[in-house]
Amino acid sequence: MTSDPLRAQFPALVSRPGHPAPVYLDSACMSLVPRPVLRAMEEYYTEYPGCAGRSLHRFAQEVGRRYEESRAAFARFLGRGDPNGVVFVRNATEALNLVAQGLDWKSGERVLISDREHNSNLIVWQRLAAERGVRIEVLELPDDGAFDGDALDSALAKGVRLVSLFHTSNLDGRTLPVREITERAHYRGARVLFDGCQAVPHERVDLDRIGADYYALSAHKMLGPTGFGVLAGTPETLAELRPLLVGGETVEWSTLTEHRLRPPPHRFEAGLQNYAGAIGAHAAIDFLEHVGFDEVGRRQRAVNDRISSALSGEKRVHPIGPTDPARRPSLFAFTVDGVDPHDVAIFLDEGYRVMVRSGMHCVHSFYARRGIPGNVRASFYLYNDRSDADALVRGVTELLDRVPGAPLSGTSAGTVVSSPRPGRGPPRAVGSTGAAARSAPPRRRAARGRAASAAGSG
Ligand SMILES: Cc1ncc(COP(=O)(O)O)c(C=O)c1O
């Protein structure tokens, strides 16, 4: 049993007979869900399981009220004055697609992205480039986490219609200066879209202060349920978008030949909605606000500092991104010379119950350019503590002992090397060092070959 009352709120962290508590270091992929969120969703299905905006009975009235309360809560949480600027979607990917595909692009217009965007903020632009002649400009970001405002200005000077960047990176944990970016972009007449997936769970985001035109997030990275996300805009910027889907709930009226769309945000929420998701996500932001972002930051920084300093002396461990953990507070991404990232992940899980993510983290473009098969990523959240940090460090240290090898050059992700198969697609995350790692299984349990199932995953 955990003695930390906050950790005790997360059923997935509680040990059960035969199932000792896991060491969960994969919150950048998906965070754990606390009891109040689970309770709120169960209450919806047990106490008022209706659909909003259709029937007039009490279940329907109650869910309608709670659904709009969730919208108002998100507007407050994100510092957006008008709840009508909050659109409920399935996830950040849908929010990004809604902006990208919803704007009326003309051939030759430019979008500016960075060189390390999640596929959700890349593929949609590649499609628009192919189908509508949109031009993709790429802002190169220095590996050390610095930001060059002049480089942004030079890119903007070409005439950019939309700047679409991550707020915090899922690859190396750096945070971009979003207010400065918005000011520079607006000065040049560009609109700004931020992918806020990795920022909103960890810091107070005040959209009216930042001035962003569009902001995307997923609830499952911030203690909420899967399948629920938000596109936050303003009623004006949202009105510039064509809905991705139309149908029930999106119209004020229709005849056999015509219809009139409702104003934003409802015109974007087609069909029966994820009410349990909206209600659960509202409970998640209440939980976060109750704990407070100062405490969230304090807890995850303590874990990150401990890991970063313990592994800093290991010559075969190469952190990715800023060296200072204060500049990547929610994650520690690294490569291990001589060991495939998937093998590191399997070794840690099998031997230490440490769950990390390995591979390319849906940023394949970054690895393809460098010709490396990916890396390991440990990511932190408010429920992690020093015992989690120590388990990771013990696991990595044992792995280094068991799979000997001199430091290799060129395996650090900071080093750009040519692709092994130029022009023939990205390098594959094969278990090249799998044999070595698996022939040296962790002390507690023999490792099974699992890398194949994760190879190539994002
Ligand atoms: C930075 C970033 N952007 C976008 C996404 C996509 O989020 P979702 O799959 O919830 O749409 C993720 C998810 O890992 C992410 O980390």
The ligand as a MOL file (V3000), in Angstrom:
LIG
                    3D

  0  0  0     0  0            999 V3000
M  V30 BEGIN CTAB
M  V30 COUNTS 16 16 0 0 0
M  V30 BEGIN ATOM
M  V30 1 C 2.6970 16.4630 -28.7410 0
M  V30 2 C 1.5590 15.5520 -29.1320 0
M  V30 3 N 0.7480 15.9390 -30.1140 0
M  V30 4 C -0.2880 15.1960 -30.5160 0
M  V30 5 C -0.5380 13.9780 -29.9400 0
M  V30 6 C -1.6870 13.1800 -30.4170 0
M  V30 7 O -2.6220 13.0520 -29.4050 0
M  V30 8 P -3.9020 12.1180 -29.5970 0
M  V30 9 O -3.3910 10.7870 -30.0460 0
M  V30 10 O -4.5120 12.0890 -28.2630 0
M  V30 11 O -4.7530 12.7510 -30.6130 0
M  V30 12 C 0.3010 13.5130 -28.9240 0
M  V30 13 C 0.0910 12.1980 -28.3280 0
M  V30 14 O 1.0170 11.5070 -27.9450 0
M  V30 15 C 1.3760 14.3290 -28.5100 0
M  V30 16 O 2.1980 13.9420 -27.5370 0
M  V30 END ATOM
M  V30 BEGIN BOND
M  V30 1 1 1 2
M  V30 2 1 2 3
M  V30 3 2 2 15
M  V30 4 2 3 4
M  V30 5 1 4 5
M  V30 6 1 5 6
M  V30 7 2 5 12
M  V30 8 1 6 7
M  V30 9 1 7 8
M  V30 10 2 8 9
M  V30 11 1 8 10
M  V30 12 1 8 11
M  V30 13 1 12 13
M  V30 14 1 12 15
M  V30 15 2 13 14
M  V30 16 1 15 16
M  V30 END BOND
M  V30 END CTAB
M  END
